Amino acid sequence: MSDGREPLGAPRANAPIMRTSAPVTRVVLVLAKAPVAGRVKTRLMPVATPEGAAGIAAAALLDTLDAAGTVPGARTVVALEGDPAAGERGTELADALAGTVVVPQRGRTLGERITAAHDDVAAAFPGAATVQVGMDTPQLDPALLDDALRLVAGDADAALGLALDGGWWALALADPSRAGVIAEVPTSRDDTGRRTLAALRAGHDGLDPGRVLELPPLSDVDTPDDAVAVADLVPTGRFARAVADLLPVPGGLPR
């Protein structure tokens, strides 16, 4: 029975039709939520208004899509929850998403959603390696994503980037269908990253423990302090401008 999803790779009405004879071997997978006020970046409130927090989220997603879209030889797939047209910076996001493949998120838990998104990519692009990120690390650049994909094309079955708050910011897989091994790892804990790394190194088929490597750690954006610190790392990006305009933190970024 059909679940009503648009097949991965099918062009959306506003998306260009991408025709190429070469197989897709590299995919940047972005797990994202539409930046609707009151639904995203709620830990930035009440310092920021709900609309301000959503605007910061939109800027983070736009910067992330910029980085993903300039990784050499890679397709960008966005597993999206919600309707970006209903959120902040909807027109800009529509333009940015037009050059990507967009699929809806599926599943109840975050682990299920991560697994489903990887399964969709594995089915659509057989043999492609993936690196999956969220929208909480707008300081990442194409070189970091390229390095992750190079690792799993050669020396690694998987590579995990731990976040400084105890979570993780990136998961690269030589075979994205292996993502299910982390589906039951508890999320939003200070040991989520280490538990995820342990699950990847538990000796599953296709995941040699000695070939599960680590990527450089990054800080992700949850709190106002995180937002100011990350904005300092990328002062010319959309994210830094949004933090300066929308997050009136004492001692924060100059306008």
Secondary structure, DSSP 8 states (H G I E B T S, - for coil): ---S---TT---TTS-----SS---EEEEEEEE---TTTS-GGGTTTS-HHHHHHHHHHHHHHHHHHHHTSTT-EEEEEEES-GGGSTTHHHHHHHHTTSEEEE---SSHHHHHHHHHHHHHHHSTT-EEEEE-SS-TT--HHHHHHHHHHHHTT-SEEEEEETTSSEEEEEESSGGGGGGGTTS--SSTTHHHHHHHHHTS--TT--GGGEEEEEEE----SHHHHHHHHHHSTTSHHHHHHHHH---TT----
